[in-house]
């Protein structure tokens, strides 16, 4: 399923923040600021998929984004998979609760990881993400 969901679209590469969450955003007197980037090129949906992991669903952000660059109707189909990518990366870096969150995520179920991620399952998942051209 994971592979099918990702191959339904071929997004244009976008420069992503890479660590977008409430602690890396601020509103100053002359407008919004975003800082502490971990930039990479990828699907623009990746940064938006990360936000609910930390801040819930901030409707103002999505409404503003939709007014400038509308998201495809199937964005929510890919969101758990992009969240899994973030959770697995954090599990690799920090372990602990991030590993548990990855194991329990909707993206984990979508990609067929029902047990704790094993090295062969992680390699398979890594291959799926590398097949998705961003």
C-alpha positions as CSV (number, residue, x, y, z in Angstrom):
1,X,0.0,0.0,0.0
2,X,2.8,2.4,0.9
3,X,4.3,2.1,-2.6
4,X,0.9,2.6,-4.3
5,X,0.1,5.7,-2.3
6,X,3.5,7.4,-3.1
7,X,3.4,6.5,-6.8
8,X,0.0,8.1,-7.4
9,X,1.8,11.5,-7.7
10,X,5.1,12.8,-9.0
11,X,5.6,16.1,-7.1
12,X,7.9,18.9,-8.2
13,X,10.9,19.1,-5.9
14,X,10.5,21.9,-3.3
15,X,13.1,23.3,-0.9
16,X,11.8,22.1,2.5
17,X,12.5,23.4,6.0
18,X,13.0,19.8,7.2
19,X,12.2,20.4,10.9
20,X,9.1,22.5,10.8
21,X,7.2,22.6,14.1
22,X,6.1,25.3,16.6
23,X,9.5,25.6,18.3
24,X,11.0,26.6,15.0
25,X,8.5,29.3,14.1
26,X,7.8,32.7,15.6
27,X,5.7,35.8,14.8
28,X,7.6,39.0,15.0
29,X,6.5,42.6,14.7
30,X,7.2,42.6,11.0
31,X,5.9,39.1,10.2
32,X,6.5,35.4,10.6
33,X,10.0,33.9,11.1
34,X,11.0,30.3,10.5
35,X,14.4,29.2,11.9
36,X,16.6,26.2,12.7
37,X,16.2,24.6,9.2
38,X,17.4,21.2,8.2
39,X,16.8,21.8,4.5
40,X,16.5,19.3,1.8
41,X,14.7,18.9,-1.5
42,X,11.5,16.9,-1.5
43,X,7.7,16.8,-1.8
44,X,6.2,20.0,-0.4
45,X,3.8,17.9,1.6
46,X,6.5,16.6,3.9
47,X,6.8,19.8,6.0
48,X,3.0,20.0,6.3
49,X,2.8,16.4,7.3
50,X,5.2,17.0,10.2
51,X,3.2,19.8,11.8
52,X,0.5,17.6,13.4
53,X,3.1,15.4,15.1
54,X,3.9,18.4,17.4
55,X,1.1,20.9,17.2
56,X,-2.1,19.1,16.2
57,X,-3.9,20.3,13.1
58,X,-3.2,24.1,12.9
59,X,-6.1,25.2,10.5
60,X,-4.7,28.7,9.9
61,X,-1.5,27.2,8.4
62,X,-3.4,24.9,6.1
63,X,-5.9,27.6,5.1
64,X,-3.0,30.0,4.3
65,X,-1.1,27.3,2.4
66,X,-4.3,26.4,0.4
67,X,-4.8,30.0,-0.6
68,X,-1.3,30.3,-2.1
69,X,-0.6,26.7,-3.3
70,X,-3.6,24.3,-3.1
71,X,-2.8,20.8,-1.9
72,X,-4.0,17.8,-3.9
73,X,-7.1,16.1,-2.7
74,X,-5.1,12.9,-1.7
75,X,-2.7,14.8,0.5
76,X,-4.1,13.1,3.6
77,X,-3.4,9.7,2.0
78,X,0.3,10.4,2.0
79,X,0.5,12.3,5.3
80,X,0.9,9.2,7.6
81,X,3.7,7.9,5.3
82,X,5.6,11.2,5.4
83,X,5.1,11.3,9.1
84,X,6.5,7.7,9.4
85,X,9.6,8.9,7.5
86,X,10.1,11.7,10.1
87,X,9.4,9.3,13.1
88,X,11.9,6.7,11.8
89,X,14.6,9.4,11.3
90,X,14.0,10.6,14.8
91,X,14.0,7.0,16.2
92,X,17.4,6.5,14.5
93,X,18.7,9.7,16.0
94,X,17.1,9.7,19.5
95,X,15.5,6.3,20.0
96,X,13.0,6.0,22.9
97,X,9.6,7.5,22.4
98,X,10.2,8.2,18.7
99,X,10.7,4.5,18.1
100,X,7.4,3.8,19.9
101,X,5.6,6.5,18.0
102,X,6.9,5.1,14.7
103,X,5.7,1.6,15.6
104,X,2.2,2.9,16.4
105,X,1.9,5.3,13.5
106,X,-0.7,5.1,10.8
107,X,2.2,5.2,8.3
108,X,3.7,2.1,9.9
109,X,0.4,0.3,9.2
110,X,0.2,1.6,5.7
111,X,3.7,0.4,4.9
112,X,3.1,-3.1,6.4
113,X,5.2,-2.6,9.6
114,X,3.1,-4.2,12.3
115,X,5.9,-5.3,14.6
116,X,8.9,-3.3,15.8
117,X,10.9,-2.2,12.8
118,X,13.5,-4.8,12.0
119,X,16.6,-4.0,9.8
120,X,15.1,-5.8,6.8
121,X,11.8,-3.9,7.1
122,X,13.7,-0.6,7.4
123,X,15.8,-1.4,4.3
124,X,12.6,-2.2,2.4
125,X,11.0,1.0,3.6
126,X,14.1,3.0,2.7
127,X,13.9,1.4,-0.8
128,X,10.3,2.5,-1.2
129,X,11.2,6.1,-0.3
130,X,14.1,6.1,-2.7
131,X,11.8,4.9,-5.5
132,X,9.5,7.9,-5.0
133,X,11.0,10.6,-7.2
134,X,10.8,13.9,-5.5
